[in-house]
């Protein structure tokens, strides 16, 4: 997986070739360090909401004769539970991605299904913030890949768009086919009107555990793993993820992935020769 990831990055970034080769040489050591970091970080991140929930439930019991206080504590318990859910989701995504026989499970995956699943996953959070989710995809688009991993990737992009946007804004999800010399690609872009990402952070956000504002990210259950998962999925499918952003105005994350040719094959009436 990582080997593929490195070669997929070399093509568009010739000037960084040397840097990437050095990265590749130290890969084994790096993976071990990342694994250690991951276990340490995630156990730490899990402890916070679990600890808070335990204290808050005690507080509820002590305040049983004060209905107002009970409501206040219950509200805070809900926030902590949301954070815990989002952390667990991220761990599930990560384990989906670490399964190495990815391409044995490849199949044509309908873009509409991926978009619907990603929207569902964020619906609650979007409703709370009165964020409108607008989707527009060309019908009958299919990606050749691993369904669970693709769902994790798009789900993370839409979740970030909602998390890093103020209330009453719009998140757009668009999907289309683009003609490319090596075979058609499917492009899915997620556009928000959120806080944006400064130029100096734009490449770094794809690194594991990198967060522009750790306090803000933690408040929404972020671990800094989401975009590294997206990047890993894109690369292992032979695709890429890119970001465009204007600080204070918003961001667009774009996935480009190989098309599965079934839409056109299926369009042929049975019994006709292609
Ligand atoms: P996190 O769990 O912190 O969301 P990610 O890997 O998904 O981790 O993202 C890394 C960082 O990139 C985030 O902490 C945030 O600072 C920034 N980021 C990601 N998506 C967006 C977005 N749509 N708008 C603004 N900032 C973003």
Boltz pocket constraint, residues with backbone or C-beta under 6 A from the ligand:
constraints:
  - pocket:
      binder: B
      contacts: [[A, 156], [A, 157], [A, 160], [A, 161], [A, 164], [A, 192], [A, 194], [A, 195], [A, 196], [A, 197], [A, 205], [A, 206], [A, 207], [A, 210], [A, 211], [A, 212], [A, 213], [A, 217], [A, 218], [A, 221], [A, 222], [A, 223], [A, 224], [A, 225], [A, 226], [A, 227], [A, 228], [A, 251]]
      max_distance: 6.0
